[in-house]
Amino acid sequence: MISTVAIANYRSLLDLTLALGPLNVITGPNGCGKSNVYRALRLLADTAHGGVIQSLAREGGLPSTFWAGPGTISRGMREGEVPV
């Protein structure tokens, strides 16, 4: 079983590390990145099964998978005071 997954520079996920258990539930407000966690896991699974090209095509091409947030992260963003 995979116990940890790290996602970096993927869409709205700049640097995320998740500890995984037998069952994982991801919740949060709209626009916080829940779907991007799922999409990153789907891309990883497709890559493991030899389908990275088709998976990237479904994503809209390689450029659409890159970090889409600001160039720098302020202290307020890091501390959750300001949205990213």
C-alpha positions in Angstrom: 0.0 0.0 0.0 1.2 3.5 -0.8 1.5 5.4 2.5 2.5 8.9 1.3 2.0 10.8 -1.9 3.7 14.2 -2.7 2.4 16.5 -5.4 4.4 19.6 -6.5 3.8 22.2 -9.1 0.7 20.6 -10.5 -2.1 22.9 -11.4 -3.2 24.6 -8.1 -1.0 22.4 -5.9 2.3 24.0 -5.3 3.7 21.6 -2.6 1.5 19.0 -1.0 2.4 15.9 0.9 -0.4 13.5 2.0 -0.2 10.7 4.5 -2.5 7.9 3.2 -4.4 5.2 5.1 -6.7 2.4 4.0 -9.5 4.9 3.3 -9.0 8.6 2.6 -11.6 11.4 2.3 -10.7 14.8 0.9 -13.0 17.6 1.8 -12.8 21.4 1.6 -14.4 24.5 0.1 -14.9 25.0 -3.6 -11.7 25.9 -5.4 -9.3 24.6 -2.8 -7.7 21.9 -5.0 -9.6 18.7 -4.2 -10.2 17.9 -7.9 -6.5 18.5 -8.6 -5.5 16.0 -6.0 -7.7 13.4 -7.7 -6.4 14.4 -11.2 -2.8 14.1 -10.0 -3.5 10.6 -8.6 -5.2 9.7 -11.9 -2.2 10.9 -13.9 0.1 8.8 -11.6 -2.1 5.7 -12.1 -2.2 6.2 -15.9 1.5 6.6 -16.0 2.0 3.4 -14.1 -0.2 1.6 -16.6 1.7 3.0 -19.6 -0.9 5.6 -20.5 0.9 8.9 -19.8 0.5 10.3 -23.3 -3.3 9.7 -23.4 -3.6 11.0 -19.8 -1.7 14.2 -20.6 -3.9 14.7 -23.7 -7.0 14.4 -21.6 -5.5 17.0 -19.3 -5.2 19.5 -22.2 -1.6 18.9 -22.9 1.5 19.1 -20.7 1.4 22.9 -20.2 -2.0 22.6 -18.6 -0.6 20.4 -15.8 2.0 23.0 -14.6 1.6 25.3 -11.5 -1.0 27.9 -12.3 -0.6 30.0 -9.2 1.4 33.2 -8.5 5.1 33.4 -9.1 5.9 34.0 -5.4 4.0 33.0 -2.3 3.7 35.7 0.4 3.7 35.1 4.1 0.0 35.7 4.3 -0.6 33.0 1.6 1.5 30.5 3.5 -0.3 31.2 6.7 -3.7 31.0 5.1 -4.6 34.6 5.6 -4.7 35.4 1.9 -6.0 33.1 -0.8 -3.4 31.8 -3.3 
